[in-house]
Amino acid sequence: MYYVYILTNFTNKVLYTGMTNNLCRRTYEHKLEINDSFSQKYKTHKLVYFEEYNSPQEAIAREKQIKGFLRLKKIRLIEEMNPEWQDLSERF
């Protein structure tokens, strides 16, 4: 499986969109700020949204699409899945 995900910081001000084949590992790396200068700078440690795909091509295309969205459209996506902006990685 491949995942497109959105992370945010403690105040929900910064949105980071990424893609991975291992959502648990990648979220953990963000939380520990391993090899990720964006997470180090903006503290994007909270997983608030994700989608699953069967192929990397689909996931990459969707990641690019979401990255092109205005902030308001990203917020709508998040709130459809996670209206309280909880850290979904706590379920892992």
Secondary structure, 3 states (H helix, E strand, C coil): CEEEEEEECCCCCCEEEEEECCHHHHHHHHHHCCCCHHHHHHCCCEEEEEEEECCHHHHHHHHHHHHCCCHHHHHHHHHHHCCCCCCHHHHC
